[in-house]
Amino acid sequence: MVRPAFLTLLLLATACTATGASRAAGVSDALVARERQSWELVRRKDYAAFGSLLADDFLDVFPTGRIVGKRELLDKYIRGVDLKDYALSGFHVVRLSDDAAIVVYTAVMHGIESGEQAHAGKRGALVEARVTVTSAWALRGGRWLNVFYRENDLK
């Protein structure tokens, strides 16, 4: 015979596990949505909205190895990008803690870099880039903010 107290604890544990899994899936979905949103904001040249997704201490590591912060990225690089189209796929989200996660995925993009360049290619020429992205997010002040971004060129 199963004791009522044990049955109650078992049901509570199952409910907590299901709630935790649901919450984790919700965070994963939200971070993937933010990644997709960031690409669309760059394509639409909505720099203020794009910048609002980045933490003040954000770092970007370009495929060339150059490291830039939020201000430099926004002022010297993003404004010179004319992103024509892009495709994002193969998303994986790794939760590091309740307030930190890494998002990894593949991106294929076509665009023109007329300012400072983050990718190899001729300035002002239409180029295709195929990259694997690693993007780190932190929950700060109740908002998920991008704190780190890295593209690795795919051959």
N, C-alpha and C positions, 0 to 999 in steps of 0.2 A: 504494500500500500504506500502510495506516495503521500508524504505529509503536505498539507496545504502551504506551510511556510516555505518549504523547498520549491514547490511548484510556483509560488509567487516570485521567489528569487530568480528562478529559471526564466520565467516570462519577462521579468524586468531586465535581466541580462540580455536576452534576445532583443528586446525593444531598444535598449541602449546601443547595441551593436548595429542594428538596422539604422538607427538614427545617425550614428557616427559615420556609417558607410554612405548614407544619403547626403549628409553634410559634406563629406569629402568629395563626392561626385558633383555636388553643387559648386564647390570651390573650383574643381577642375574645369567644369563647364564655363564658369565665370572667367577664369584665366585664359582659356582658349578664346573666348569671346573678346577679351581685351586685346589679345594678340591680333586677332582678325581686325578689330577696330583700329588698332594702331596703324596697320598697313593701309586701311581705307582712308584714314585721316591724312596720311602722307600723300596718297594718290590724289586726294581732293585738295591738297595744300592747306589744310586746316591746322596750321602750326600751333596755335594757342591750345586747341583741344589735344593735339598730339603731345605737347609739352606737359599738359596737366596729368598725363599718364606716367610721367617720369618723376622719380624721386629727385630731390635736390642734389643728392650725392650719387646719382646715376653715373655709370661708366659703360662705355661702348668700346669693344675691341674689334677693330676692322680686320678683314682678312689679311691685310698688309702688316698687321701687328700694331698699328698705331692705336693709342688709347686716348679717348676724348671724354670729357665730362658733358653734362647736360647742356650748359650754356654754349660750349663750342660746337656741339652737335647741332643745336638749333640755329646758331648764328652762321656757321661756316659750311655746313654740309647739307642739312635737310632742305634748306631754302633753295639750294641749287639742284635738287632732284626733281625730275619730271618722270614720275612712275607711270608708265603706260598701262601695264597690266601685271598681274601676279597670280600665282596659284600656291596655296598652302596645303600641306598634307602631312599625314603620319604623326599626329600630335601624341605626345606622351607627357603626362604631368607627374612629377615626383614631389610629394609633400615632404618637406624637411621638418616642419613643426606646424603648429596651428596657425602661425603667422608668417610662414616662408615656404616657397615652392619654386621648383624649376620646371620650365616648359621647354620641350625639345621638339622640333619639327623640321620639315623640309620646305624650302621656298624656291620657286622659280619665278624670276621677274624680268621684265623688259623695261628699260628706261634710259634716260639721258641724265648724266651728271655734268652740269655746266659750271658749277662752282668748284670748291675743293672736292677731291674724289676719294671715295671710300673703297671703290672697286677698281681693278685693273681695266684698262680700256682707254680709248681716246676721248678726251674731254669734248663734250658736245655731240658725241656719236651715240647712236642707239646701240645698247649692249644688252646681252642676256647674261644673267647671273643665276647660277644654281648653287644653293647653299644649304647647309644644315645650320639651324639656329638653336642656340642655347640662350634662354632668357630667364632671369631670376626675378621673382616678385616677392614683395614683403607687405604685410598688412600693417599699415601705419595710420593711426588716427581714424580707424574704421574704414580705410580705403586701401585697396590693393594697388601698389605702385611698382613700376618697373625699376629695379635697382641695378641690373646688369644685362647686357646684351652682347652676344658674340656670334658672328657668322663665320663658318668654315666653308671655303669653296669646295664644291664637288667637281670631280674631274670626269 
